[in-house]
Amino acid sequence: MKQLITFILKEFRHIFRDVRTLVILFGMPVVQVTLFGYAITNEVKDADIVVLDKSHDYLSTRLTNKITSSGYFYLKDKAATVKEVDKLFREDAVKLAIIIPEHFAERVQEKDAHIQLLADASDPNQANILVNYTNGIINKFMFEEAGVGLPYAINTEVEMTYNPTLEGVFLFVPGVITIILMLVSALLTSIAITREKELGTMEILLVSPLKPIQIILGKVIPYMLLSFMNAMFILLMGVFIFHMPINGSIPLLLGESLLFIITALSLGILISTKAASQQVAMMVSLFALMLPTILLSGFIFPISSMPWPLQWLSMIMPPKYFIIILKGIMLQGVGLAVLWKETLVLTGMTLVFLAAGIKNFKIRLA
């Protein structure tokens, strides 16, 4: 045990001497959380629009003010003709045009008013969001201020559970935690072990009193502890900077994070036993893990909307289950009684990766 502790302390000293490792460990989380939290969002704010008001009466003016004061839109220009609207679209100056017909107030009273919305569908998702937002504002305005409701007496009450304000960052923070823990843990572990093989020092370690399992533990434990610190740091950023709630058990959240870290570390061990050089280990860790983590984990794109082959492929992706766990604990406030299946899957994957990595490590190097 004393030899193992000495080996672990040596690894810690080596990590803190390597500036590149420290940048990956502590710089990457800050950059990614900041980017995903502030720059990358599916929310609409201050979208440039143009209004073509052919009526210019009191009601059309109030409607225009209602739309532009919502915070979702910025009135880029007021057009006088349809040609001017078309010109603004061609210049990519606006994303949405609102055309209000003549005699708008009179037509509203006669319940024969039609408003035309023109959207730039070069980005279909953004166009749909802009149109839906505008329709919602117009319908609410017509019902509350103009006194004109729907021709049928059906009122809907909508309540958004777990995320009432529809904050996009509540989607991205769990995904960012997953990406960082997967990449950092697997990448640094695979490189650390591969470096020893590439430099020829692994043979020296193997003829030392340390057993192969102790060598692996000595390499893995420092990164496990540092990755766990990373997880807590990202959680603190999410809570205090982006006001991400933690409605469930914090000890359970930390325990599940530690389990996923061990899963990623065991995957890094398996990669290191297959890779012949640090470059290969890095390429495999980045490209074989990063893209599937982003695309097939449900982080950005819903898995239920994917073709069946990709849905089946996502079932072997550890990040998928960890994101479900994070959302369940942080947003829904559920516990292990609900999340036991995902926890069991991650535990099974960890055991499989560890067994394969240790076995292959002995065959190649022992």
Secondary structure, 3 states (H helix, E strand, C coil): CHHHHHHHHHHHHHHHHCHHHHHHHHHHHHHHHHHHHHHCCCCCCCEEEEEEECCCCHHHHHHHHHHHCCCCEEEEEECCCHHHHHHHHHCCCCCEEEEECCCHHHHHHCCCCCCEEEECCCCHHHHHHHHHHHHHHHHHHHHHCCCCCCCCCCCCCCCCCCCCCCCCHHHHHHHHHHHHHHHHHHHHHHHHHHHHHHHCCHHHHHCCCCCHHHHHHHHHHHHHHHHHHHHHHHHHHHHHCCCCCCCCCHHHHHHHHHHHHHHHHHHHHHHHHHCCCHHHHHHHHHHCCHHHHHHCCCCCCCHHHCCHHHHHHHCCCHHHHHHHHHHHHHHHCCCHHHHHHHHHHHHHHHHHHHHHHHHHHHHHHC
